[in-house]
Amino acid sequence: MSQTYQPKKRKRAKTHGFLVRGKSATGKQVLVRRRRKGRKALTVSAHKK
């Protein structure tokens, strides 16, 4: 059986990235919640190294 998760950096950023989150109302809510919770990384694309 093959693995179901085939990681791609571009796909990850395009789906869960900061710019994508900021476009929709629900995405903005996600950012607000994560800021309020004190997450170190808000999204997958926001933090480099």
C-alpha positions as CSV (number, residue, x, y, z in Angstrom):
1,M,0.0,0.0,0.0
2,S,1.3,3.5,-0.9
3,Q,1.5,6.4,1.5
4,T,-1.4,8.8,1.4
5,Y,0.6,11.9,2.4
6,Q,2.9,13.1,-0.4
7,P,4.2,16.5,1.0
8,K,4.6,19.4,-1.3
9,K,5.7,22.8,0.0
10,R,3.8,24.8,-2.6
11,K,0.5,22.9,-2.1
12,R,0.9,23.3,1.7
13,A,1.4,27.1,1.5
14,K,-1.4,27.5,-1.1
15,T,-3.9,25.6,1.1
16,H,-2.9,26.7,4.6
17,G,-0.8,29.8,4.1
18,F,-1.1,33.2,5.7
19,L,-2.4,34.9,2.5
20,V,-5.1,32.2,2.0
21,R,-6.2,32.5,5.6
22,G,-6.5,36.2,5.4
23,K,-8.8,36.1,2.3
24,S,-11.9,34.5,3.9
25,A,-13.8,35.6,7.0
26,T,-13.4,32.1,8.6
27,G,-9.7,32.2,7.8
28,K,-9.3,35.5,9.6
29,Q,-11.1,33.9,12.6
30,V,-8.5,31.1,12.5
31,L,-5.7,33.7,12.7
32,V,-7.5,35.6,15.5
33,R,-7.9,32.4,17.5
34,R,-4.3,31.4,17.0
35,R,-3.0,34.9,18.0
36,R,-5.2,34.8,21.1
37,K,-4.0,31.4,22.1
38,G,-0.4,32.6,21.6
39,R,0.7,30.2,18.9
40,K,4.3,30.6,17.9
41,A,3.5,30.0,14.2
42,L,0.1,31.4,13.0
43,T,0.3,29.5,9.7
44,V,2.6,27.1,7.9
45,S,4.0,29.8,5.6
46,A,4.4,32.6,8.2
47,H,7.6,31.3,9.8
48,K,10.8,30.7,7.9
49,K,13.4,28.7,9.8
